[in-house]
């Protein structure tokens, strides 16, 4: 099926991303390449004529040749994976990049819902029927099921290699995991936040701002191209849920010669899923404040002008341009119904 990949990246999150805690749990066979590569957030690479003990090194999951062999007991290989953030899926990318003469012909995906407890005897249901896939190519498929999932089972027919599995969807906020009156990072992608739009993402996506843990390197943040005008760059974040704002962290880790000179933060409370930068209801939460290189900047108390107010979206403004690795917005969530 045709899927607008740009729309998926804008509105949905890869819930299998290893940075969120996505993991490959077990598989039928991983003779040539380990199944843990499926959830690697980096694009797959290829090293020509780089041989290891099992053969050509491949950046993905690859099973041994089984088709037509006497020892074959089933007609496919499989891999079970745990989503880093359970939720509802809208699309898959079964990426076979660099797998040319060793890609599967078909693939299917099952889902299960068991976010807590033992990961055995899962009750599987199909969310992507057996579908033809192309070698050395991204393969996008829409997910028609609206049932939430915590685990996936990728099945490839008859055998071969897949570089990455991306599972795009919306996070199901696990309210039961939060204590009463606990401050929550409302801008965490694990809690359902997502970037809505930005002025520029030339070097890297603003989705990186919302990832858990510290950035791995400069490419694991949001960085804009160099400006040559009097304007500034900005990014709008839809919070995981509406809440007040008690603490903001703007982290410029790894950005040394390219950090912004200063930043400010605005907020808005809107019933609309998407808001526009020109909306008149934006309110200044953090006034323009100087930033430093490679440092986490923490703003609380009198730094913030938002006592007792609720926000559904925030806008990070950076002056004039540059890179930020992480943005944290801690507050008390208003869960609603």
Secondary structure, DSSP 8 states (H G I E B T S, - for coil): ----HHHHHHH-EETT-GGGT-EEEEES--SSB-GGGGG-SS-----TT-EETTEE--SSEE----TT-TT--SS-EEEEEEEEEEEEEEEEEEE-TT-SSSB-SEEEEEEE---SS--SS---EEEEEEEE--TTS--EEE------EEEEEEEEES--EESEEEEEEEE---GGGS-TT--EETT-GGGT-EEEEES--SSB-GGGGG-SS--SSGGGSEE-----SS--EEEEEEEEEEE---EEEEE-TT-SSSB-SEEEEEEE--SSSS--TT-TT-EEEEEEEE--TT-EEEEEGGGB--TT--EEEEEEEEES--EE-EEEEEE-B----
